[in-house]
Amino acid sequence: MALLPILQYPDPALTSKAEPVTEFNDELRQLAADMAETMYAAPGVGLAANQVGVLKRIVIIDVSEDQSDLRVLVNPEILSHTDQLMDFEEGCLSLKGLYEHVKRPDGVTVRAQDLNGNFFEYSATGILAVCSQHEIDHLDGTVFIDHLSRFKKERARQKLCKLRHNDKKKH
């Protein structure tokens, strides 16, 4: 397994739509394993392939406290969502250090394929619903700040620039 570099906003891969996975092979399994290792090391609770520069529709999620519930979603799609919205503070490994409140449906049903190409579905609420929506957004070229008003998005970009500037000064 290998740690993969996590692309940082505004890298063009983060605004690109990922292509469906059509081959379920050892290369895909290796990508999933490397993505999981990268996500856990970051540390994070979700990672989409385009965040590591691979424009394929694959997502890794584990919202458990003890890293015991790894979910690999290949070609995921949201089948349905509740009308009820939830306000949740989100962060992203590609916008390191930035956290903003985003309103999303508080429940979703997701359909995906596993690493062998078998279809499965799950329904989620809470952090798993938020994380599922956040990561599937990545596959469509959307980052979480895209859900903010124009004013709040610009403010978030300025915060991100300041965070990166301060981070460079530390190192």
Summary of the structure (lengths in Angstrom):
residues: 171
radius of gyration: 15.7
end to end distance: 27.8
largest distance: 48.1
contacts: 516
relative contact order: 0.17
helix: 39%
strand: 27%
